[in-house]
Amino acid sequence: MKRLLFLYLFFFSFICSVYAPIKLLWNYNDFEVTDDMIFKIYYTSDLCVPVLQWDIITVPGGFRSIVLPTEVGSRFFVMTASNYLGESDFNK
């Protein structure tokens, strides 16, 4: 019985660690949001890759969070805001 419990817990912890979602939250002034605004989230697991070659997720301007599935390992994120005037600088 102990062996079965150990295998179950090991399997469960492996599944949770491989597919554990993360939630990104951010603040943005409501009075600065325009109808055409989007947030761009750039992400990578390799800091040797230039930022402009990272993968991108876009989020409509009315949202202030996103839940992302992740795999085991480090992930790095930067965000910009964008509208008809262009894209902002990367946040810090």
C-alpha positions, -999 to +999 in steps of 0.1 A: +000+000+000+028+024+008+044+017-025+012+024-044+007+057-025+043+067-032+038+060-070+005+079-070+021+110-052+051+109-075+030+107-106+007+135-093+036+158-085+052+152-119+019+161-137+014+192-116+050+204-121+049+199-158+016+216-165+014+241-137-003+273-149+010+307-139-010+339-137+005+372-148-011+403-133-004+440-141-017+475-134-025+501-160-043+534-156-079+531-169-079+566-183-050+557-206-067+527-222-080+533-257-105+512-277-077+498-299-052+490-271-036+457-267-009+444-243+019+423-258+036+398-236+069+386-249+082+353-233+111+329-236+130+302-217+163+312-232+178+346-224+204+342-251+176+349-277+171+386-285+139+400-271+124+408-305+127+371-314+107+359-283+072+344-286+044+369-282+009+367-267-015+396-272-041+405-246-069+430-252-066+463-234-095+457-211-078+428-194-052+430-166-042+393-162-037+361-181-032+325-171-005+307-191+003+270-191+040+264-185+064+235-185+091+228-160+119+254-161+124+291-161+103+315-181+111+352-187+085+378-196+084+415-207+053+435-216+044+464-238+012+484-245+003+491-281-024+511-299-026+531-332+002+554-320+026+524-318+042+501-293+055+513-259+090+506-245+094+473-226+082+476-190+107+472-161 
